[in-house]
């Protein structure tokens, strides 16, 4: 289960990279700029996500092409598991009773 929670900008970056890999930072900025974030904020968020191991980049010529390491499916499974663990304390009987 993921221990990190993502802020709004980090989540928008991940969603952009899940849709299309190998995005330049300017392409990511276009995808998340409905929030009107500054380029420096985006750069900081990219570095943080990369330092945490959720994204990475390849240098092509003089440009960084970013891609997601964390798969969307793995994130969703972790998110659902966290919700279930938080509400049912990993007790299968409690979960089954709730569903019925």
HELIX and SHEET records of a PDB file:
HELIX    1   1 UNK A    8  UNK A   19  1                                  12    
HELIX    2   2 UNK A   25  UNK A   32  1                                   8    
HELIX    3   3 UNK A   33  UNK A   35  5                                   3    
HELIX    4   4 UNK A   39  UNK A   51  1                                  13    
HELIX    5   5 UNK A   72  UNK A   88  1                                  17    
HELIX    6   6 UNK A   92  UNK A   99  1                                   8    
SHEET    1   A 3 UNK A  23  UNK A  24  0                                        
SHEET    2   A 3 UNK A  63  UNK A  68 -1                                        
SHEET    3   A 3 UNK A  55  UNK A  60 -1                                        
END                                                                             
